[in-house]
Amino acid sequence: HPYLLSSLTSCLTHAYVTYEDLLAIPALKDQTVIAVKAPVETKVDVAHPEDAFRIHLCSSLGPIDVFMCCDDEVPNDAPESNLTSTSASSPKGERFDSALPAQAGCLPHINP
């Protein structure tokens, strides 16, 4: 998205995108946004939305972090059953660690 690319220009020194950067993109308003921080050559498989919304990530080169970006606050006692990645964070920085271990560097499917 052009807006995201222009936002990245100001962050190239540290190569990051902030939660606020993502929420400021008009095309993403009222959308579920999942940000992924993953090594180069990470494989991403997204199921067709008519079947079910599923994302499968796989990397043999290092860990994968998945962040769900939303306007809603995520309570500290949120059930972990909704998070099926090995590591996920809310926009406010709370960290949730799922009991589902990754096998061979692959994350299980994410079903928001």
N, C-alpha and C positions, 0 to 999 in steps of 0.2 A: 504494500500500500504506500503511495507516495508520501503521505503524512508521516508514517512511521519511519521511512527512510530519511526524511529531513530531520526528524527528531533524533535519529541515531547519529547524525553528523555532529551534534553537540556533545555526544557521549563517546566518540570514537577513542578518546584517550584511555578510557576504562572499559569500553565495549560492553555497555549494559543498557537495558531499557527499564525504566521505572514503572511501577504499578500505575502511577499518575499518567505517564506517557501513554499507556495502553488505554486507560479510561478516557483520555482526551481525544481519541480518534472518533469522529462522529459516526463512521460506518459501524463501529463496534458498540454503539449505545444500545442498551437493552439486549445485548447478546451475551452468551456464555463464552468467556475467553479463557483458554487454557494455554499458559505459557510453558514452554519446555526449554530447559537448559541441558544440553546434551553434547557429547563429543561429536566431532566430525564423523561422517559416515554412519550416523545412527539411522536405523531403518524405522520408518513410520508407516503403519498400515491403518487406514481409516475405513471402517465398514460403511456401506451405503446407508444413509439416514433412514430409509424406509424399512430396513431390516432391524436395526437397532443402532444407537449411537455408541460406537466402540472405537477406541484407539489402542493400538498395540505398538510399543516402542521396544527396540532391541539394539543394544550396543555391546561390543566386546572390548571397547577401548576405554571404558570408565563409567562412572555413575551417571544416572539420569535424574534430574530434579524436575518435578512437575508442580506448577503453581496454578491454582484456579483463581482467576481475577473476577471479582464481582463487587457490586456496591453494598451488598448485605454483609453485616457482621457475622463472622463464624464463631459460635459460642465455643468456649474452651472445652465444654463437655459434649461436643458434637460426636455422634456415633462414628466410629472409624469404619464401619461397614460400607459407608458411601465412598470411601477413599481406597482404591485398590492399587495404588502405586506403592512402591517401597518407601518413597519419601515425597511428601507433598506439603505445601505451605499455604496458609491463608494470606490475603493481601496485607494484613497487619503484622505479618511475621511470625505468627504462632506456627509451631511445627507439629505435624502429625506423622507418626511413624506407624505404618500398617503392620499387621502381623503376617502379611503375605510376603514371603521372601522371594526375591528375584532368582530365577534359575538361569544359569549360563549367561548372565548379563542382560536378561530380558525382563521387562516389567510385565505383569499380568495386564489384561484388558482393563481400561478405565471406563466405567459406566456411570456418568454423572446423573 
